[in-house]
Amino acid sequence: MIKEEMMLPKQEISKETQPQGEISRTLKRGFPPQILNGSSIQTEKNIEILKTLKECDPGDLWSRMHISSMEYGTGNITQKERKKDKARVSELLQDLTFSGDSDADEQDETESHPAQKKQKVTTITEKKWIKRDIQPNFPSWSALDSGILNLKNEKLSPVEFFELFFDDETFKLIVNETNHYASQKNVTLEVTVQEMKCVFGVLLLSGYICHPRRAMYWETSDKEQSLVSNAIRRERFELIFSHLHFVDNSCLDQSDKFTKLRPLIDQMNKNFLLYAPLQEYYCFDKSMCECFDSDQFLNGKPIRIGYKIWCGATTQGYLIWFEPYQTEPVLKTAKDQDLGLGEKLAMNFADVLLERGQHPYHIYFDHFFTSIKLISALKKKGVKATGKIHDNRTEKCPFINAENIKKMKRGSFDFRVEEKEEIILCRWNDENAINLCSNAVGIEPLNEVSYSVDKKKVQISQPSVVKLYEICRNGVAKMDQNISKYRIRIRSKKWYSVLVSYIIDVAMNNAWHLYRIYCPDTSPSLLDFRKYVVHFYLENNANLAD
């Protein structure tokens, strides 16, 4: 059916009520000057078009005139461009159904297609908003992380923490698929796990030693680079890295755009969740896997080009679950629910957390994911949720208008609670008016915070939902910050090489987080931690790599 904005309602333009002169003025407004005043109006074809438009129902005049103007109002253009316009007009005419068609035509169409299903009409129940604080009924957090004691007693090294994620099963998967892919290309590779660890060592080294040419990593002028030349030959590295593979090409899922990485993604998600610290607060947001470093800027901001990644992480930056962006994401849960893309992704992350046990987790979202429907659905699962929400998703909540609250002093807020589902909406005036929605945190207790206004510190009262959101929303941003410091620089010609580098960097970030939690007495920086893994892989696998 034609979109509503492309037609005028029949009650506004009617043959019976509108005089003929008004119809003529409508016609003139719809046509460009080339048709009304130029020589093309004199052609018989355009005269027939005008007669046809005058005879049709005025309710669809705008649509027909718009399409006609695309074809005939182009002026003095080339024949090639005119053919493009005509092709576009034909396409539009096939897709559009005009509102001016008579009721008899619609009846004939209905009789010719009696089996057509009626469109579903979604009924939205009106919410009942009252002004009071929320009264959540979630149990208090009392879960104990048994994995902390186990890993503390084992006293693992940085390499062993990294190999919690890239374990023997993962390395064997990479080695087997790489050898299989090389054999399909008639290349005798026979790479081993030890050689693959050398390749990983070189990749991790490129995160903190950057060279303009890859061959410079095999120069012996620096002690760090001599590790590379002693561990693996350059030709051998290039051969292995160019055939790096993770799945059998004969078993690809064409509906999944990232099918060539799917086994590695699934394996990493399983290991990340298995060793994740058991905490109450989590953050769900999007990340960016950049294809290359860009020095280009647009409106003062750097241009970032790459793959968007949906990420669920702890508030400290430990990644638990991730999924590369695609139109139809590969989700194990939340498939058949009546939710949008962002809502389905958030629900899937909640289900991933619940695999570790039915605990009252608290997840924080950005406005892309948050809706009252999502917050209500998570409450039914026993999961707390708080997020920033768009104005058009507040479902007619009668709090102070956003424009009015901006005129009030900084720190002003208004709130309402949906009585049936016990969900609170709070509008807070900071530097800008923001809306927060939660099923677990309300206004009380108020927190005193200080702001600098005209070089003077001013104390204002801040609702609890605002304070917790500001504290817990940056988990994914912290992970991005850590990865960007020492990102792998070596790239191959394969499109997914940047995603492989991203996964390795994330595993290094997670291993460093676990090391700081379980070994607080000796907590090295991320750079020292990475250097330790690089030296171990290149030194202990050197003889086996020849």
VENZIUR-V737419 format. One record per residue. RES is the residue in three letters. SS is DSSP state (alpha for helix, beta for strand, coil for the rest). PSI is psi in whole degrees, 0 to 359 (999 if undefined). D_FIRST is the distance of its C-alpha to the first C-alpha in Angstrom with 2 decimals. Layout:
BEGIN
{{RES & SS & PSI & D_FIRST} {RES & SS & PSI & D_FIRST}}
END
This chain:
BEGIN
{{MET & coil & 154 & 0.00} {ILE & coil & 144 & 3.78} {LYS & coil & 151 & 6.43} {GLU & alpha & 326 & 8.88} {GLU & alpha & 352 & 11.66} {MET & alpha & 12 & 10.55} {MET & coil & 157 & 10.96} {LEU & coil & 140 & 13.96} {PRO & coil & 147 & 14.27} {LYS & coil & 330 & 15.64} {GLN & coil & 341 & 18.77} {GLU & coil & 326 & 19.66} {ILE & coil & 116 & 19.53} {SER & coil & 144 & 20.63} {LYS & coil & 324 & 22.52} {GLU & coil & 325 & 25.16} {THR & coil & 334 & 25.95} {GLN & coil & 129 & 25.50} {PRO & coil & 161 & 28.45} {GLN & alpha & 323 & 28.28} {GLY & alpha & 325 & 29.79} {GLU & alpha & 323 & 27.02} {ILE & alpha & 320 & 24.42} {SER & alpha & 318 & 26.67} {ARG & alpha & 324 & 26.89} {THR & alpha & 318 & 23.11} {LEU & alpha & 316 & 23.12} {LYS & alpha & 323 & 25.91} {ARG & alpha & 331 & 24.28} {GLY & alpha & 334 & 21.23} {PHE & coil & 144 & 23.48} {PRO & coil & 163 & 25.76} {PRO & alpha & 334 & 29.52} {GLN & alpha & 330 & 29.88} {ILE & alpha & 318 & 28.14} {LEU & alpha & 323 & 29.79} {ASN & alpha & 343 & 33.24} {GLY & coil & 183 & 33.67} {SER & alpha & 340 & 34.90} {SER & alpha & 339 & 31.55} {ILE & alpha & 344 & 30.74} {GLN & alpha & 349 & 33.56} {THR & coil & 149 & 32.11} {GLU & alpha & 328 & 31.12} {LYS & alpha & 317 & 27.72} {ASN & alpha & 327 & 26.71} {ILE & alpha & 320 & 28.24} {GLU & alpha & 323 & 26.08} {ILE & alpha & 316 & 22.95} {LEU & alpha & 319 & 24.25} {LYS & alpha & 319 & 25.00} {THR & alpha & 318 & 21.56} {LEU & alpha & 325 & 20.03} {LYS & alpha & 330 & 22.63} {GLU & alpha & 338 & 21.89} {CYS & coil & 168 & 18.13} {ASP & coil & 127 & 16.82} {PRO & alpha & 345 & 17.56} {GLY & alpha & 335 & 14.48} {ASP & alpha & 17 & 12.57} {LEU & alpha & 316 & 15.87} {TRP & alpha & 319 & 15.25} {SER & alpha & 312 & 12.31} {ARG & alpha & 320 & 14.35} {MET & alpha & 324 & 17.56} {HIS & alpha & 316 & 16.47} {ILE & alpha & 319 & 15.70} {SER & alpha & 322 & 18.86} {SER & alpha & 330 & 20.90} {MET & alpha & 324 & 20.14} {GLU & alpha & 317 & 21.63} {TYR & alpha & 353 & 24.37} {GLY & coil & 29 & 25.32} {THR & coil & 347 & 26.86} {GLY & coil & 210 & 30.44} {ASN & coil & 85 & 33.32} {ILE & coil & 171 & 31.90} {THR & coil & 163 & 32.93} {GLN & alpha & 328 & 31.71} {LYS & alpha & 317 & 30.50} {GLU & alpha & 325 & 28.23} {ARG & alpha & 323 & 26.90} {LYS & alpha & 322 & 25.99} {LYS & alpha & 317 & 24.05} {ASP & alpha & 317 & 22.07} {LYS & alpha & 321 & 21.38} {ALA & alpha & 320 & 20.26} {ARG & alpha & 321 & 17.81} {VAL & alpha & 316 & 16.50} {SER & alpha & 320 & 16.13} {GLU & alpha & 316 & 14.21} {LEU & alpha & 319 & 11.69} {LEU & alpha & 328 & 11.51} {GLN & alpha & 324 & 10.94} {ASP & alpha & 335 & 7.98} {LEU & coil & 143 & 6.17} {THR & coil & 120 & 5.25} {PHE & coil & 143 & 7.57} {SER & coil & 345 & 8.34} {GLY & coil & 354 & 11.82} {ASP & coil & 142 & 11.69} {SER & coil & 162 & 14.45} {ASP & alpha & 329 & 14.75} {ALA & alpha & 320 & 16.86} {ASP & alpha & 318 & 14.29} {GLU & alpha & 323 & 12.03} {GLN & alpha & 319 & 15.38} {ASP & alpha & 320 & 16.33} {GLU & alpha & 322 & 13.29} {THR & alpha & 320 & 14.16} {GLU & alpha & 327 & 17.74} {SER & alpha & 339 & 17.27} {HIS & coil & 72 & 15.57} {PRO & coil & 341 & 17.64} {ALA & coil & 6 & 17.71} {GLN & coil & 134 & 14.12} {LYS & coil & 146 & 14.51} {LYS & coil & 148 & 13.29} {GLN & coil & 142 & 11.84} {LYS & coil & 134 & 14.90} {VAL & coil & 113 & 15.75} {THR & coil & 122 & 18.14} {THR & coil & 124 & 21.05} {ILE & coil & 117 & 23.03} {THR & coil & 135 & 26.63} {GLU & coil & 133 & 28.21} {LYS & coil & 150 & 31.02} {LYS & coil & 108 & 34.51} {TRP & beta & 132 & 36.10} {ILE & beta & 154 & 39.86} {LYS & coil & 96 & 42.23} {ARG & coil & 169 & 44.56} {ASP & coil & 158 & 45.18} {ILE & coil & 150 & 43.70} {GLN & coil & 77 & 45.84} {PRO & coil & 152 & 44.89} {ASN & coil & 29 & 46.39} {PHE & coil & 148 & 46.35} {PRO & coil & 155 & 49.68} {SER & coil & 156 & 51.61} {TRP & coil & 122 & 51.69} {SER & coil & 12 & 54.71} {ALA & coil & 139 & 53.80} {LEU & coil & 138 & 56.49} {ASP & coil & 101 & 55.86} {SER & alpha & 338 & 58.30} {GLY & alpha & 338 & 57.46} {ILE & alpha & 313 & 59.17} {LEU & alpha & 321 & 62.60} {ASN & alpha & 313 & 62.18} {LEU & alpha & 329 & 61.25} {LYS & alpha & 321 & 63.89} {ASN & alpha & 331 & 66.56} {GLU & alpha & 335 & 65.62} {LYS & coil & 65 & 66.05} {LEU & coil & 154 & 63.70} {SER & coil & 168 & 63.91} {PRO & alpha & 322 & 61.00} {VAL & alpha & 318 & 60.55} {GLU & alpha & 328 & 60.42} {PHE & alpha & 319 & 57.77} {PHE & alpha & 324 & 55.67} {GLU & coil & 3 & 56.21} {LEU & coil & 331 & 54.86} {PHE & coil & 308 & 51.46} {PHE & coil & 74 & 52.42} {ASP & coil & 186 & 54.66} {ASP & alpha & 322 & 56.35} {GLU & alpha & 320 & 53.39} {THR & alpha & 317 & 51.05} {PHE & alpha & 322 & 53.59} {LYS & alpha & 323 & 54.19} {LEU & alpha & 314 & 50.47} {ILE & alpha & 316 & 50.35} {VAL & alpha & 313 & 53.59} {ASN & alpha & 315 & 52.73} {GLU & alpha & 328 & 49.30} {THR & alpha & 315 & 50.78} {ASN & alpha & 321 & 53.61} {HIS & alpha & 319 & 51.30} {TYR & alpha & 320 & 49.04} {ALA & alpha & 321 & 52.16} {SER & alpha & 327 & 53.51} {GLN & alpha & 333 & 50.31} {LYS & coil & 11 & 50.97} {ASN & coil & 39 & 54.62} {VAL & coil & 127 & 55.94} {THR & coil & 102 & 58.74} {LEU & coil & 302 & 57.91} {GLU & coil & 51 & 59.30} {VAL & coil & 148 & 58.41} {THR & coil & 170 & 59.87} {VAL & alpha & 321 & 58.84} {GLN & alpha & 318 & 61.58} {GLU & alpha & 321 & 60.28} {MET & alpha & 324 & 56.76} {LYS & alpha & 326 & 58.19} {CYS & alpha & 318 & 59.88} {VAL & alpha & 317 & 56.55} {PHE & alpha & 323 & 55.11} {GLY & alpha & 319 & 58.19} {VAL & alpha & 318 & 57.62} {LEU & alpha & 316 & 53.94} {LEU & alpha & 327 & 54.94} {LEU & alpha & 324 & 57.74} {SER & coil & 350 & 55.34} {GLY & coil & 331 & 53.79} {TYR & coil & 356 & 56.88} {ILE & coil & 108 & 58.55} {CYS & coil & 129 & 56.29} {HIS & coil & 149 & 57.40} {PRO & coil & 336 & 55.76} {ARG & coil & 141 & 56.60} {ARG & alpha & 326 & 56.43} {ALA & alpha & 340 & 59.86} {MET & alpha & 346 & 61.51} {TYR & alpha & 346 & 61.18} {TRP & alpha & 9 & 63.94} {GLU & coil & 146 & 66.41} {THR & coil & 18 & 69.47} {SER & coil & 340 & 70.20} {ASP & coil & 148 & 68.71} {LYS & alpha & 320 & 69.59} {GLU & alpha & 320 & 65.97} {GLN & alpha & 334 & 65.14} {SER & alpha & 335 & 68.22} {LEU & alpha & 320 & 66.67} {VAL & alpha & 312 & 63.91} {SER & alpha & 329 & 66.31} {ASN & alpha & 340 & 68.53} {ALA & alpha & 317 & 65.73} {ILE & coil & 140 & 63.72} {ARG & coil & 152 & 64.02} {ARG & alpha & 318 & 61.40} {GLU & alpha & 322 & 60.68} {ARG & alpha & 318 & 60.29} {PHE & alpha & 313 & 57.88} {GLU & alpha & 321 & 55.72} {LEU & alpha & 315 & 55.71} {ILE & alpha & 315 & 54.69} {PHE & alpha & 327 & 52.10} {SER & alpha & 341 & 50.42} {HIS & coil & 14 & 50.08} {LEU & coil & 125 & 49.01} {HIS & coil & 160 & 46.59} {PHE & coil & 358 & 45.24} {VAL & coil & 154 & 43.60} {ASP & coil & 125 & 44.16} {ASN & alpha & 342 & 41.82} {SER & alpha & 355 & 41.73} {CYS & alpha & 40 & 40.13} {LEU & coil & 143 & 37.17} {ASP & coil & 108 & 33.93} {GLN & coil & 340 & 31.26} {SER & coil & 348 & 28.60} {ASP & coil & 116 & 30.85} {LYS & coil & 337 & 31.16} {PHE & coil & 34 & 34.53} {THR & coil & 332 & 35.92} {LYS & coil & 349 & 39.01} {LEU & coil & 0 & 39.95} {ARG & alpha & 315 & 38.77} {PRO & alpha & 321 & 42.31} {LEU & alpha & 319 & 43.74} {ILE & alpha & 315 & 41.00} {ASP & alpha & 319 & 41.47} {GLN & alpha & 318 & 45.24} {MET & alpha & 318 & 45.25} {ASN & alpha & 322 & 43.00} {LYS & alpha & 316 & 45.36} {ASN & alpha & 322 & 48.45} {PHE & alpha & 317 & 47.10} {LEU & alpha & 324 & 46.37} {LEU & alpha & 320 & 49.67} {TYR & coil & 12 & 51.83} {ALA & coil & 139 & 49.74} {PRO & coil & 134 & 51.79} {LEU & coil & 107 & 50.93} {GLN & coil & 169 & 49.90} {GLU & coil & 321 & 48.02} {TYR & beta & 138 & 45.82} {TYR & beta & 160 & 43.18} {CYS & beta & 138 & 40.63} {PHE & beta & 124 & 37.22} {ASP & beta & 183 & 35.79} {LYS & beta & 149 & 34.76} {SER & beta & 170 & 37.33} {MET & beta & 123 & 37.41} {CYS & beta & 101 & 39.19} {GLU & beta & 138 & 40.04} {CYS & coil & 327 & 40.31} {PHE & coil & 162 & 43.12} {ASP & coil & 132 & 44.94} {SER & coil & 132 & 43.69} {ASP & coil & 7 & 45.76} {GLN & coil & 144 & 42.88} {PHE & beta & 147 & 41.81} {LEU & beta & 118 & 38.83} {ASN & coil & 38 & 39.38} {GLY & coil & 358 & 42.44} {LYS & beta & 141 & 40.77} {PRO & beta & 142 & 41.40} {ILE & coil & 123 & 38.62} {ARG & coil & 124 & 38.03} {ILE & coil & 128 & 36.44} {GLY & beta & 202 & 36.25} {TYR & beta & 136 & 34.62} {LYS & beta & 135 & 33.30} {ILE & beta & 129 & 35.01} {TRP & beta & 127 & 34.22} {CYS & beta & 139 & 37.65} {GLY & beta & 125 & 39.37} {ALA & beta & 166 & 42.92} {THR & beta & 168 & 45.82} {THR & coil & 342 & 46.57} {GLN & coil & 348 & 49.36} {GLY & coil & 14 & 47.15} {TYR & coil & 121 & 47.65} {LEU & beta & 129 & 44.50} {ILE & beta & 319 & 43.74} {TRP & beta & 142 & 40.38} {PHE & beta & 157 & 38.13} {GLU & beta & 122 & 35.06} {PRO & beta & 148 & 33.80} {TYR & coil & 135 & 30.24} {GLN & coil & 163 & 27.55} {THR & coil & 316 & 23.84} {GLU & coil & 91 & 24.80} {PRO & coil & 151 & 28.27} {VAL & coil & 103 & 30.95} {LEU & coil & 140 & 31.68} {LYS & coil & 336 & 34.11} {THR & coil & 177 & 32.83} {ALA & coil & 30 & 29.82} {LYS & coil & 314 & 27.50} {ASP & coil & 5 & 25.95} {GLN & coil & 152 & 25.91} {ASP & coil & 72 & 22.88} {LEU & coil & 159 & 23.73} {GLY & coil & 180 & 22.56} {LEU & alpha & 308 & 24.32} {GLY & alpha & 321 & 27.14} {GLU & alpha & 321 & 27.70} {LYS & alpha & 319 & 28.00} {LEU & alpha & 317 & 30.48} {ALA & alpha & 320 & 32.54} {MET & alpha & 321 & 32.63} {ASN & alpha & 320 & 33.79} {PHE & alpha & 321 & 36.55} {ALA & alpha & 319 & 37.66} {ASP & alpha & 326 & 37.95} {VAL & alpha & 317 & 39.98} {LEU & alpha & 321 & 42.36} {LEU & alpha & 346 & 42.73} {GLU & coil & 337 & 44.05} {ARG & coil & 356 & 47.24} {GLY & coil & 154 & 47.68} {GLN & coil & 81 & 46.25} {HIS & coil & 155 & 47.24} {PRO & coil & 72 & 45.69} {TYR & coil & 153 & 44.27} {HIS & beta & 116 & 42.86} {ILE & beta & 139 & 39.95} {TYR & beta & 135 & 38.91} {PHE & beta & 166 & 35.50} {ASP & coil & 175 & 33.93} {HIS & coil & 342 & 30.95} {PHE & coil & 327 & 28.54} {PHE & coil & 330 & 29.35} {THR & coil & 135 & 30.27} {SER & coil & 160 & 28.37} {ILE & alpha & 325 & 29.81} {LYS & alpha & 318 & 28.21} {LEU & alpha & 314 & 30.04} {ILE & alpha & 321 & 33.28} {SER & alpha & 318 & 33.20} {ALA & alpha & 322 & 32.58} {LEU & alpha & 326 & 35.46} {LYS & alpha & 322 & 37.70} {LYS & alpha & 334 & 37.28} {LYS & coil & 356 & 38.50} {GLY & coil & 22 & 41.49} {VAL & coil & 130 & 40.48} {LYS & beta & 149 & 40.91} {ALA & beta & 139 & 38.26} {THR & beta & 138 & 38.13} {GLY & beta & 158 & 35.73} {LYS & beta & 142 & 34.50} {ILE & coil & 143 & 31.19} {HIS & coil & 156 & 28.61} {ASP & alpha & 323 & 28.49} {ASN & alpha & 4 & 24.87} {ARG & alpha & 5 & 25.94} {THR & coil & 355 & 28.90} {GLU & coil & 55 & 27.07} {LYS & coil & 37 & 28.58} {CYS & coil & 126 & 32.10} {PRO & coil & 47 & 34.33} {PHE & coil & 180 & 36.63} {ILE & coil & 138 & 37.72} {ASN & coil & 145 & 35.12} {ALA & alpha & 321 & 35.12} {GLU & alpha & 325 & 36.17} {ASN & alpha & 322 & 38.99} {ILE & alpha & 335 & 40.33} {LYS & alpha & 331 & 40.62} {LYS & coil & 347 & 43.07} {MET & coil & 170 & 45.22} {LYS & coil & 156 & 47.94} {ARG & coil & 135 & 47.29} {GLY & coil & 357 & 47.23} {SER & coil & 148 & 45.60} {PHE & beta & 159 & 43.17} {ASP & beta & 153 & 41.39} {PHE & beta & 156 & 40.19} {ARG & beta & 154 & 38.72} {VAL & beta & 133 & 38.73} {GLU & beta & 117 & 36.21} {GLU & coil & 321 & 38.66} {LYS & coil & 313 & 37.22} {GLU & coil & 354 & 36.41} {GLU & coil & 59 & 39.10} {ILE & beta & 132 & 37.07} {ILE & beta & 143 & 38.22} {LEU & beta & 129 & 36.41} {CYS & beta & 129 & 38.72} {ARG & beta & 120 & 38.13} {TRP & beta & 134 & 40.95} {ASN & beta & 101 & 42.04} {ASP & coil & 233 & 43.56} {GLU & coil & 338 & 43.14} {ASN & coil & 160 & 39.55} {ALA & beta & 128 & 37.87} {ILE & beta & 152 & 36.60} {ASN & beta & 134 & 35.16} {LEU & beta & 142 & 36.57} {CYS & beta & 137 & 35.59} {SER & beta & 153 & 38.03} {ASN & coil & 8 & 39.03} {ALA & coil & 335 & 42.65} {VAL & coil & 136 & 44.04} {GLY & coil & 215 & 44.37} {ILE & coil & 313 & 46.27} {GLU & coil & 147 & 49.82} {PRO & coil & 146 & 52.10} {LEU & coil & 143 & 51.68} {ASN & beta & 136 & 52.93} {GLU & beta & 122 & 54.85} {VAL & beta & 154 & 53.70} {SER & beta & 138 & 55.09} {TYR & beta & 151 & 53.28} {SER & beta & 115 & 54.89} {VAL & beta & 117 & 54.27} {ASP & coil & 45 & 56.34} {LYS & coil & 23 & 58.63} {LYS & beta & 139 & 59.28} {LYS & beta & 128 & 58.32} {VAL & beta & 131 & 56.46} {GLN & beta & 129 & 56.09} {ILE & beta & 160 & 52.86} {SER & beta & 130 & 51.68} {GLN & beta & 130 & 48.83} {PRO & coil & 153 & 46.97} {SER & alpha & 323 & 47.46} {VAL & alpha & 326 & 43.75} {VAL & alpha & 316 & 43.75} {LYS & alpha & 313 & 46.99} {LEU & alpha & 324 & 45.99} {TYR & alpha & 318 & 42.64} {GLU & alpha & 330 & 44.45} {ILE & alpha & 319 & 46.99} {CYS & alpha & 355 & 44.80} {ARG & coil & 349 & 41.67} {ASN & coil & 21 & 43.36} {GLY & alpha & 314 & 44.19} {VAL & alpha & 324 & 41.84} {ALA & alpha & 323 & 42.90} {LYS & alpha & 320 & 46.54} {MET & alpha & 315 & 45.86} {ASP & alpha & 320 & 44.20} {GLN & alpha & 319 & 47.24} {ASN & alpha & 319 & 49.66} {ILE & alpha & 320 & 47.87} {SER & alpha & 339 & 47.66} {LYS & alpha & 317 & 51.45} {TYR & coil & 54 & 52.42} {ARG & coil & 141 & 49.36} {ILE & coil & 130 & 50.15} {ARG & coil & 340 & 50.33} {ILE & coil & 130 & 50.82} {ARG & coil & 153 & 47.73} {SER & coil & 178 & 47.24} {LYS & coil & 350 & 44.94} {LYS & coil & 140 & 42.77} {TRP & coil & 332 & 39.45} {TYR & coil & 6 & 40.14} {SER & alpha & 326 & 43.67} {VAL & alpha & 327 & 42.61} {LEU & alpha & 324 & 41.08} {VAL & alpha & 316 & 44.34} {SER & alpha & 321 & 46.29} {TYR & alpha & 316 & 44.10} {ILE & alpha & 319 & 44.82} {ILE & alpha & 317 & 48.54} {ASP & alpha & 322 & 48.62} {VAL & alpha & 319 & 46.87} {ALA & alpha & 322 & 49.43} {MET & alpha & 319 & 52.20} {ASN & alpha & 316 & 50.83} {ASN & alpha & 320 & 50.63} {ALA & alpha & 320 & 54.12} {TRP & alpha & 321 & 55.52} {HIS & alpha & 315 & 54.05} {LEU & alpha & 321 & 55.62} {TYR & alpha & 320 & 58.91} {ARG & alpha & 329 & 59.10} {ILE & alpha & 314 & 58.40} {TYR & alpha & 345 & 60.86} {CYS & coil & 67 & 63.49} {PRO & alpha & 338 & 63.61} {ASP & alpha & 324 & 67.20} {THR & alpha & 77 & 66.41} {SER & coil & 99 & 62.95} {PRO & coil & 168 & 62.66} {SER & coil & 166 & 60.12} {LEU & alpha & 325 & 57.06} {LEU & alpha & 314 & 58.81} {ASP & alpha & 320 & 62.01} {PHE & alpha & 317 & 60.09} {ARG & alpha & 319 & 58.23} {LYS & alpha & 321 & 61.51} {TYR & alpha & 315 & 63.15} {VAL & alpha & 320 & 60.54} {VAL & alpha & 311 & 60.71} {HIS & alpha & 320 & 64.51} {PHE & alpha & 315 & 64.65} {TYR & alpha & 319 & 62.26} {LEU & alpha & 329 & 63.93} {GLU & alpha & 319 & 67.50} {ASN & alpha & 349 & 67.44} {ASN & coil & 11 & 65.53} {ALA & alpha & 310 & 67.28} {ASN & alpha & 326 & 69.83} {LEU & alpha & 341 & 67.39} {ALA & alpha & 348 & 64.96} {ASP & coil & 999 & 67.48}}
END
